[in-house]
Each structure stands twice: as structure tokens, then as C-alpha cells.
Amino acid sequence: MRIGLIGLGRIGAFHAGTLVGIPAIESLVVTDIVPEKTKQIVDRHHAEGVEGVDSLEALVASGVDGVIIAAGTDAHPELVLACVDAGLPTLCEKPVAQTGAAGAELLRRLEGSTVPVQIGFQRRYDAAIAAARAAVVSGELGWINTIRSTTLDPEPPPPEYVAVSGGMFRDCGVHDFDVIRWVTGQEVVEVYATGSNRGADFFRRYDDVDTSAAILTFADGALGIVSNTRYNARGYDVRLEVHGSRDSVAAGVDDGWPIRATEPGVAFPAGPPHRFFMDRFLPAFRAEFETFLEVVAGNRPSPCTVADGLEADWIAEACARSVTEHRPVRIAEVRIA
């Protein structure tokens, strides 16, 4: 297949390296609004069949079979619509949009379209997280009382990224919100969230926080606990715990778990710690892209639609409002029908 890649920042450049290693992708066409970024990726991967173009229009006209969008959050709706209008199956990185309203408008404009759109939540393709979901679905855990999801970044993103990211809950916590919905099969009905700023001043400048916590109440009464920070110096800590009436399971508790045990004589985790998403989720990203190629080929529907992604966005929006108003917020308060 011939695949297009839009956006060549940190995540886009990483995706390019992953995509060129997938045998089914014969050629990769890349573009970014900053020409130098396009040149850097082409120079790095030219021997692997990577071509650069100078615009979205040129990428669409280059004969690609499908497109992956890794541009900034603020550009997602416009880019998705352009690719869908061109009849190209599209995988767009999370979140759907900067706001729930913008995401809802995108969903409305996609009504009636038969062109598949997949939202990029790669944790659904992590083997351990998928096994945790299977344990829930099979009933072996009993009824679920608590699910905990953690995303602790080792260092903050640059200010220009934060400016258009949509904030901590929509940029970082949205991964946790999606995965706990997917694992439990339940919808969140209410959140209570808080956040703080003890790091760089630019978070405050953009009305964002650098550390947050949220308690989520599910429709069946189960509780979710989500913890996020931009300052976890030991490494990239992503874990999922599911506690049920019969058993409990955890994903992300391996030798790369970036934590130091203080129990005498305990050598676990042996390390080295996971440093960032590049090493923690490389197999998951590859599996996600391979699934997308099946979508492009018409062999399966999108496994994570815009509607799915928007559900996680509503949780993020409710959390942001909860922080601002210092109160529990029902999802129904922020949802736009």
C-alpha cells in the first residue's frame, strides 16, 4: 500500500520510523506545514521509500490509499474532513478536536459518509491491556469495583505544543479515559477532578495544569481513578489496574516500570525504566497501524470511530470544568447532542 502521513513533529516523526518497517506499506508520502521537517524525514528514510510533498493537496493527489494524521490537535477536524472528502480512509491521532463542540461538529459533518475514520488510541493494541479487557469480558474478575489508569510523563512537552493541545485532560488523560471505557465496557456518568501547577509557568499561561487526578463514576457504580503528570523524572509510567469481586489484574507492571521499590531485598522492577511512549508502546503502535491497513483494504470496519473518540473527549471536558468550578460534573452537562 501507499500511505500518507500528515504532521512530522515528535509523534509524526516517530510514526514515520514505525511505518517504514511494516512490509505491507510499499511507500510512505509525508508532509508538514514546516518544510524543513518534511525534508528531515525524507532524508532520514529516503532509502526506505519515503517521499515528501509540500501540501495536503499534493499528498492527496499522490495516489495514497489511506492517510495518517499526526498534526496538532487544532488541525484535526479540518484535516479529517479533507481526507474523507477525497475518499481516503483516515487514522487521526487523538483527541478528536480541541473541544467537545468541535468534535461534535466533525461527527455531524461526517454523517452519511462511508469513508472509515479511525481515532488513534494505541493502548487498545497493547497486549497486556487487551488481556485485561479480555479478563473483564470473560467475567473471570467478577463485577468490577475499581479501575485505575495512570499516565506519568517524564518531562513536559514544549510550550507551543501545550498551546494547541486542548489541555492536560484532553491531551494526556484522554488516553486513560478511552482505555477504561474500552476495558470496562461501561460509560462514565460523573467526574470529580483536580489539578495543580508546580512546574513550568507556561502551563498556567495556557490555563492548563501539569499534574491532575480524577475520580470517575461509571453507570453501573464502578469507580475509575485517573492520575496524570508531566513531571515523572524516573520515566514514562503507564499502568492499568482492574479490581473485581473475584480477581484483580494489572498491565504495565513489568521490569520497565519506572518506580523504585523500597521493600528490603526486593529487586523488582529490574529496569531499565521505560523512557517514553516510543519504547513503552512501539509494538502497540505497530499493531494499530496494521489494523488500520485492514481498514484501508476494506477488510474490517474502524475499531475506534470518531464517535468512540468523542466519548473520551466528553470525559476530558467534564474534568476540565470540574477543575475550574471545584465540583463534581455530570457528563450530561457538557455533552452536545
N, C-alpha and C positions, 0 to 999 in steps of 0.2 A: 504493500500500500504506500501511497504518497500522503504524508500527514503534514499539516501546517501547525506552527507554534507561534502564538502572538504574545509578546511580553518576555523580555530576556533579563529581568532583574535577578535577584538571588534565587527565587524558586524557579523561574523560567530557565535560567542557565543550568540549574541542577536537572530539570526535566530534560533538557536537550541531551545531556550526558546519559540519561537513562534510556531515552527513546532510541538513540543510535545503536543501543545494544540489543534491541528487540528485532529478531530476524524478519518478522513479518513486515516491518517498515523498511521499504526499499530506499526511500528518500525522505528527507525532512526539509521543509521550507520554513524559514524563520524570519521574523520581523519585529522591530521595536521602534517606538517613536524617537528613540535616541540612536541615530545611525551607527555610532561607534560601538554600541552594544551588539548590534547585528553583525558588524564586522568582526568583533572579538569571537563570537560564537562560530561564525563561518570559518575563521582562521583556525580555531581550535579543532573543529570537526570536519574540515573540508574533505579529508581523506575518507570520511565515513558517509559521504553523500549528502552533506548539509549544504543547502543553498540559501542565500539571503535575498530578500526583496525589500523595497523601501516603503511599502504601504500595505494596508489591509486589502485595498483593491487589487494590488498586484499579487498578493498571496492568493486571493480568491480566484484570480484569473490564471493561476499557475497550474491548475489541474489537480489540486489536492482532493483527497477522498473524504477527509474529515479534519477538524480543527481543534486544537487545544488552546484555551485562553488562560494565560498566566499573567495578565496585565494587572494594574492596580484595581482595587475594588470599585472605585468610582467609574471605571470604564466598562465594567462587566455587562450591564444591560444593553448598552449600545453595540458592543461587540457581538454579544449573543444574537441580537436581532439581525445584525448584518450577515452573520454566518448562516443563520436559519433562512433568511430571505434568499440567500444564494443556494439553498438546498443542501447545505453541508452539515452532517452530524457533528455535534459540538460537545466537548467536555470543557466546562468552565470551572476554574478553581473557586473554592468557597471564599466569602459568602456570596449569596446571590447578588446582593447590592448593598449600598451603604446604609440604606434604611429599609424598614419593612414596607413602607409605602412604595418605594422604587421597585422592590422585589415583587410586590403585588401587581404593580402596573406591568412589569415584564411578563408575569404569568398571564395577565389578561390579554396582552398583545400576542401571546403565543397560542391562545385558544384556537383550536381548529387546525393547528399545524401538525403535520405528520413527521416532521423532521425531528429526530430524537436529540434531546439535550440531557447531558449527564453532569451533575454537580460533583466536584472533586473532594469527596471526604474519604481520604485514603485509609483511614483507620478501619473502615469496614472490611478492608482486604488484608489486614494484619492477622496472621494465623492464630495468635493467642486470643485476640479479641473475638474473632469469628468462632473460636472454640467456646468462649464464654457465652456467646449468644446461643450456640447450639445446646449448651447445658441448660440455659433458661427455657428454650423452646421445647426441649425434651421433657421438661418437668422434673429433672433429677435434683434441682436445687429446691424444689418445693415452691411455696409462694415467696416472692421477693419482698424483703422488708427495707433493704438499703442498697443503693448503688453509688459508688464513689468514683469520680473521674478526675484525674489530675493532669494538668499541663503546666510544667515549670520550665520556662526558657532560661538558658544560661546567661543571656545578655539581651538588652533591648534592641529593637530594630532602630534604624535611623529616623530622625525627626520627619523627613519627607515621606517616609512610609506611614508613620503614625498619623500624619495629617490627613491621609485619604483612606485609612484602614477601616473606619467605622467604629473604632474603639476596641477596648480590651475584650468585651463580651462578644462582639460581632466578629472580631478578627481571630482571637485566640480561643476564648471559651466556646465559640460556636462548634468547634470540633468535639468538645465534650458533650454539648447539648445534643448534637446529632447522634453520637455513638450511644448515649444512654437511651435515647428514643429507640434506636435500632436494636439494641441488645434486649431491652425490656419489652418492646412491642407496645409500650404504653405512651400516652400523651401527658405532657406536663400541663397542669391547670393553674398553678400559682408558684411564684418565686419570691424569695426574700434575699436580697444581695447587698453586699457592702464592698467598698474598695478604699485603697489608701495610696498615698504618694510619698515615697521616701527616697526616690531616685532622681532621675534627670528632670529638670524643670519643664522640658518640652511636653511632657505628658499633661501637666496642668494647663499649659498654653492651649492644647487642643481638647480641653475638657475631658481628659482621659485619666485612667488610673494605671499604676504599674503593678499593683497586687490586688487580687479580688477573691471573694468567696461567695458562694450562692447555695442556698437550700431550695430544692425544687420539690414540689408535691405533685405526685402523679395521680391520674384519675382513679386508680384503684387503691390509693392510700400509701403506696410505697414512697420512700423519700430518696432524693438524689442529693449528693453533696459534691460540688464542683469547686476546685481550688486552682487558681492561676497566678503566676507571677512572671515578670520579665527579668528577675534577678535571682537565679539559682546557680550560684558560682560553681557548684560541683559538676553540673552537666544538665542534660536535657532529660527531664523526668516526666514520663508519660505513663500513667498506670490506670487500670480499671479494676475495681473490686466489686463483686456481686455477692451479696449476702442473702441467703434464703432460709426458709424454715427447716430445710433438710441438710443443706451443704453450702459452702462458700467457695468461690473461685477468684483468681486474680490473674490479670495479664500485665506484663511489663515488669514483673518481679524476677529478674534474671541477673546474671553476673555483671551486666552493664548498667544495672540500676544505680543511679548516681546518688548514693546515700552511704554514710559511714556508720556501720554498726558499732555500738558501744558495749555490747554484751561481751564479757570476758571469754576469750578463747574462740570467738566466732569470726571466721574468715570470710563469710558471705556478706555482701557480694564481692567477688574476687576482682572485678574490673577488667579492663579499664572502663570508666563510665561512658555512657552514651554522651556524645558531644552536642549533637543537634539532630534535626529531623533527617538530615542526609544519611546518617548511619543508622538511626533508630528505625526508619521506615522505608529504606530503599527497596526491600522485597515487596512491601505493600504497594508502593507507587508503581512498581513494575507490573504487579498483578492488576492494579486498577487500569493501567494503560492497555494491558492485554484484553481486559474485559471490554474496554472502550472500542478496541478493534473489532470485537464481535458485534458490538452495537453498530459500528460503521458498516460492517458486512451485512447487516440485516438479519443476523442470526439470533439476536435477543433484544428485548426492549431495554431502555435505560434503567439501570438498577438503582439510580438515585436521581429522581426528577427535580425540576425546578420547584414543584410543589413540596417535595420532601425537604429540599434545602430551605425553603421559606419557613417551614415549621421550626427549624432550628433558629432561624433569624428572629421569629416572634419571641422565642425564649430570651434571646440576646437583648431584644428591645425592652422586654419586661424587666430584665435585670438592670439595664441602664436606667430605666425610670425608677426602679426601686432604690438605687444608689442616690439618685437626685432627690427623691421625695422621702427617703428614710421610712419606707413602709413596705409591707407585702403588696405585690401587684399580681392580679389575675391576668392570665394570658388573654382572656376575652377583652380586657381593657385596651390592649394595643393592637389586637388583630383587626385587619381591614378585610371585610368580607369580599 
